[in-house]
C-alpha cells in the first residue's frame, strides 16, 4: 500500500470562481475573434494574488457561464491577435471551457477605453465563434491601411487569402 504525506496545493481555474470573487489570470486566458469579440477560457488558472504571469484582473459577477468582468489594464508584455481559431497553440484547451463574452447580433459586451486602458465587461452567455467573410475582412483591411496599421493589415491579407482558398 502506498503512503502519501503533506498537504498538496491545487490549482484553481476561472470556472472555480464563486460569485463576487476576484483575482488574476494569465493573458492567454483571453482571446478575440476577427470581429474583436472577447472570449475566455474558463479552464485556465486563477489566483487571488497578482503575480507573474497572472496579470489579467478578473471578477465573477454572476452565476451565468459568462458572468465575468475582465480588466487587461496591467498587461504589459502580451499582445493579442484576432483570429477565429481561438486559443490556437494553447495546450489543453477544451471546447466546453471556451466562453463567448457576448451575444451575437446584440454586441452586448462592452469594450471600454478610459484614457488608454482596455476593460472588458462581460455578462452574457456563450456562443460559438463566427467565421469571417471575405467582404468583412476586405473592409477591415481597408480601414487598417487607412490607419497605417500595416502589421494588422498584413494579418488581414493572409486571412483573406485563406478565406479564398477554402
Secondary structure, DSSP 8 states (H G I E B T S, - for coil): -----S-----EEGGG--TT-EEEEEGGGEEE-TT--EEEETTSEEESS-BTTEEEEEEE-SSSTTEEEEE-TT--S----B-SSTTTT-TT--GGGEEESS-TTT---EEEEETTEEEEEEE----------HHHHHHHHHHHHHTT-HHHHHHHHHHHHHHHH-
